[in-house]
Amino acid sequence: MARLPMGIRFFVSFSRDQWYRAFIFTLTFVLYASFHLSRKPISIVKGELHKYCTTWDEADVRSSGDGGRAGYAPPRQLQVNQTDCGWAPFDKSNYQQLLGALDYSFLCAYAVGMYLSGIIGERLPIRYYLTFGMLASGAFTALFGLGYFYDVHSLSFYVVTQVINGLVQTTGWPSVVTCLGNWFGKGRRGLVMGVWNSHTSVGNILGSLIAGYWVSTCWGLSFVVPGAIVAAMGIVCFLFLIEHPKDIRCSSSLLAHAKGCESSSNRFRVQKTSLSSDKSRPLDPEMQCLLLSDGKSSGHPNHVVILPGDGGSGMAAISFLGALRIPGVIEFSLCLLFAKLVSYTFLFWLPLYITSVDHLDAKKAGELSTLFDVGGIFGGILAGVISDRLEKRASTCGLMLLLAAPTLYVFSTVSRMGLEATVAMLLLSGALVSGPYALITTAVSADLGTHKSLKGNSHALSTVTAIIDGTGSVGAALGPLLAGLISPSGWGNVFYMLMFADACALLFLIRLIHKELSCPGPVASDQAPLKEH
């Protein structure tokens, strides 16, 4: 018999379950990357909606000499009735407040909608819910760009479009996190989700490049093309997304399922335990640290969230207040509020800051801003690896937040010294700012959503994810708004605001960090990998 080709041997070396998991990992990665791809254009187009005003003669000279200095934007020079300051109504002197209103309208709607999205999403099929959100998001992203082609200069048109887009985009995050949580267990969750969460940065990078390609010539396409991509991915979602392993008779890796699981590389069995046996067993370090205020064991935990059901898929969906009672949810939610404030301020204002400081045009500034997201990819993966190794989620976030604040100060100082310094600080700041944000929204949310205090209720993940990310989205809404209000007084003050936010994020984790350092086991969740038998 002939020897199998190397490619075929590689293919059959993985089990059916492993191939399906790899497919779901990749599909959910691409789906949510497309959401972020559609959010990025507004930050790129800001430099075009309001330009540094130039005379018509200077504009002609700049366009004719494009080949020599395409990346340089001349300083502000005004002449009465002969200016080209951008797109009305953003060509006024209060343009920063108007652009901030666009950010705030989207993010405020996103924050409000997120609290409802998780509750609705866990009661509907994920595939239908996510498909609807992606199709609607694509439509409203493209609608914003159509304002260019139809010469729309009404602020209310752009604000309403942003509000509706913010609401429909809330369908994305709870859906993809729940789906991924269904397919992947808790062992090495920080690494898996750290790699997976790089979709945020990948989407931002692609959004910057796509929007930047048309921003100086036809900024409407900077929205229409990403909108078409999101809508197309919505169709892909409808055709291919598999919500749960049991839908195709794959083995479930969730500890909540009391059944044997098997793959080609290992075999293990998750033993079903009863509530009565839990009473007779001593608490593990995690339950001691999280569920009891003094860290000492009593006979049985007194903060367990008990829900009606049979321990399987028939369990009732968790309530909003029930999810808040899960240990760690409130602390991590408030921490994310300030961490996301910093991250989204960079997301929406970094290109304009680079334009102001380094005097680059909108396209070049957008391309340079992608380095922040490149740093974010490494930061998210690094945070996941460290937290897996140490089994200390809160301490990992706290360390990165502690380092982020002085890094932001250095960034504000050296970024005026030239492009080389800006590039280096963009990479470092991106890693430290995005690391905690990525870890909390992925691994920590999944840990808490499948926390053992829920007694195996797998329906809680969507609600917990929505609460944490919804609270973070409040900060995401405040950050760009505050940046728009503060930036007229100087960009240095914006950086002071960001450093203060980092300090507040760290403050909310102090109790959890103390618990982690004083207890031998993990705090955020049961992270121990499954043992082979």
C-alpha positions, 0 to 999 in steps of 0.5 A: 500500500502506498504511503499517504502524502504528507498533507493528508497525514497532517489532515488526518492527524487531527480529530473531527472535533479539533477541526470543527473547533479550529473552524469556529475559532477562525470564523468567529475571529473573522466575524468580529474583526469585521465589526471593528473594521466598520468602526474604524473609518470614523476616526480616519475620516475625521481629518477629512471632515475637518481639514487644516484650512488652506487657501484655494491657491495652496490647495491647487499647489498641494494637489499638483505637487502630490508626488513630492510631499503627499503626506504633509499637511500645510499649517492653518491659514485662513482667508475670508470666503476662500477656505477649504476646511472640510465637510459641513457642519464639521468645518466650524471652529467647534469641530472637535465637539461635533466630532466628539458627538459622533463618537458619543452617540455611537458609543452611548447607544452601544453601552445602553444596548449592550446590557439588553443584548446579552439578555436577549441574545441568550434567549434567541439562536445565536446564528440568527441574532448575530446575522441580523446584527451584521446585516443591519450594521453593514447597512447603517455603516454604508448609510453614513458614507452615502451622506457624501454621495448625496451631499448631506450636511445635516448633523442629525443625519450622521448622529442618528445613523451612529446611534442606530449603528451602535445599537445593532452592533451590540449583537456581536460581542455576547454572541461570539464570546458565548459561541467560543465559550461553548466550544473551548474549555477552561484549560489555557483559556487565557492563551486561546482567547488572547490570540482570538481577541487579536481580531479587535486589532486586526479589524482596526488595522484593516479598517484603517487601511481600507478607510485610508485608501479612499479618505482623501479622494472619496471619503464616502467609500471609506464607509460604504466598503466596510459596510458591504464587508460586514453585511457579506460576513453576516451572510457567511455567519448565517450559512456556517456558524455552529452555535454549540458542539452538540449541534453536530454531535461533537464532544463538549469541552464545558465542565458544565456538561456531565459526560465523557469527552474524547479526542484523538489525543487524550481521553478524560471524564468529567464527573457529575457532582451533586449539591449534597456532595458539595456540602460535605466537601471542603471549599477549594481556594477559589471559592474560599477567596471569592465567595467569603469576605474573610477568605476562610472556609465555612461549611458551604458557600453562602453566595452561590447563585442557584438557578432552577433546572436540571444541570443541563441545557434545561436550566433557566437563563440567569437574571441581570441581578443574578449575574451581578452576584457572581463574585468578581463581576462588579470589580472587573466591570468597573475596571473595564469601564476605565480601561476601555475609556483609554482604549477607545479614546485612542481608537477614535482620536489617535489619527487626529492627534498624529495629524496635529502633532506630526503634521501628516495628512489623514491617510498617512496618520491613519496608516501610522495609527495601525501600529497601536493596534499591532502593539495591542495584538502582542499585548492581548496574547502576552496578558493571556499567557501570563495569566494562564501561567500564574492563574491570576487574571486580576494581578496580570491586569493590574501589572499592565495598568500600573505600567501603562500610566507612565508609558502614556506620559512618556508618549505624550512627551516624546511623540513630538520629537519625530516619527521614530519616537512616535512609532516606538511609543505607539507599539508599547502603549498599544500593548499595555493599554490593550492587554488588560482590556483584551483579557477582561473582555475575553478570558475573564468574562468567559471564566465568570460566565461559567463560574462554579457558583452558577452550578453548571448553568451555561446560559449565564455566559451571554449575560455576564459578557454583556454586563462586563462589556456594557459597563466598559462601553460606558467608559468607551463612550465617555473617553472620546467625548471627554477627549473632544471637550479637553483637546482644545485646551491642549493634547497634554491634558487629554493624556493626563485624563487617560493616566487618571483613568488607568489609575482608577481601573487599577484601583477597582482591582485592588481587592481581587489582587489582594485575594489572589496574592493571599490565596494559592489558587486562581481567583477569577474562575476555575482555570485548572486544566482537565486531567487525563485519565 
